[in-house]
């Protein structure tokens, strides 16, 4: 399941759908829920405004999901990413992975989270308490984490 949407999501319901989809093949389920946090140290973040490239964004997420399935034998996965104006402390992304073994589930989930931040065509603007808005730049350490996945090769048990 891959969705890009404005509406909030129910992480518990997504987990239940993931479990049902995976069936008895899943010995482990790992989930990640990301929230809008306060980025600025001197001027509180009020919201993030996320834009995406419709169609292309879902295609890229699908390709990332295919990579996770191939590398770690994923039984089922879910990626739900919100767009639009999302206020501080609201949910922004859900990633869930069901796999026969916990190690593969953890690695696949971590890969998807890292790759989402650098490969999916999302653009973020931060809205501060002062009313100022600016584009959020990609962090170098996010790019390094994503690049490290390419260097690990096939399912070799190495976490970047």
N, C-alpha and C positions, 0 to 999 in steps of 0.2 A: 504494500500500500504506500503510495507516494501522493502527497497532497500539498499544494501551496494555496493558502487561504487567508482571508482577513479575520475570520471568526476565531475565537478562542477554541481550545480543544480540551477534552476530558482525558487526561493521561491514564486514568484507571480503566476507562472504556477501551482506549487504544491497546493497553496491555492485555486486556481480556480478548480482544480481537486477534492480537498477535498469538496468544496461547492457542486459541481455537484454530487459527490458520496453520500453525506448526504441528498441532496434534501430538501424538506420542513420540515423534522423532526428536522433540526438543527435550534435552536434559537440562538446559539452562536458558534463561532469558535475562538479558541485560538491557536496561533502559537508561536514557539520559533525557532530562528535561532542562532546557536552558531558559533563563529569565533575563529580562532587561535589568541591567545593574547600573549603578551610578558610576559613570566613567570619569567624570571631571572631579578633581580634588577641591577646587575652589569655587565651583559654580554647579550646583546640583543638576544632574540629568533628570529631566522631566519625562522624556519619551525618546524612542527611536522611530524614525519614519523609514520603513523598508520598502524599496522598490525592487522589481525583478523584471526579467525579460520573459514574458509569458511564452509558453511552448518550449523555448530553449531551456529555461530553468528546469522544467519537469524532465526534459530529455537528459540533461546533465545529471540530475538526481537519479534517474533510471540507470545511467551508465555507472554511477558510483555504486548503486545497489547491485548491479550485475557483477562488478568487480568484487564486492564483499561476498556475494554468493559463490563465486568461483574460487576465491582464495581461501575461504574459511568454511565452506560447506554449510552455509546458512540455510536453515529450514524455512524461516520466514523473517521478514523485516518490515518495519514501518518507518517512514520519514514524513513528518508533518511540520511544515515551516510556515510561519505567519508572515504576512506582509501588511503594509498600511501603517497607521500610527499605533504604536504599542507603548503604553506607559510603563514607568519604572515599576519593577517587581511583577509585571505580567509575564506569562509564559510566551516564549518566542519560538521554541523548537522542541520537537520530540523525536528521538531516535530510539528505536527498539529492535533488538536482534534476538532471534531464537535459534539455537544451535544444539546439536547433540552433546557438546562439551562446553564447559564454562570458559576455558581459555580462548577458544575460537569465538565465542559470543562476545567476550570482552574486547578482543582484538578487532573484530569486525565493527563493533559499535564505536570504538575509539577512532578507527580509520574513517568511518562515515562522518563523525563529528569534525575531525580535523579537515577532511576533504571538503565538507560543506562550506567551511569558513573561507576557503581559498579558491575553490573551483566552480562553485555554483554562482550563476550571475545574479547576485543580490547586491544592492547598494544601500548603504545606511547613512542617514543624516541624524545627527544628535540634536535634540531640542533641549536647551538649558533653561534653568529657572529665570535667567536674565532675558530670555526671549531669543537669544542668539541661537542660530542653527548653523551647523557645518557638517561636511561630509566626513565620515569616519574612514580613515585610511587602514589598509590591510597591515597587520603587524608582521614584522620580520620573523618573529618566533613562530607565528602561525604558518607562514610559508615554509620554514625549516621543518616543522613537524610533518607537514604534508609531503614535502620532498623526501623525508626520511622513510616514508612508507614505500616509495618507489625503490629505494635502496635495499629494502629488506627482502626483496624477491618473493618467492612463493611462501606458503604457510610455514615459516621457519621458526616461529615462536619468538621472534625478536620484536619487542615493542620499542618504538622510537623514544 
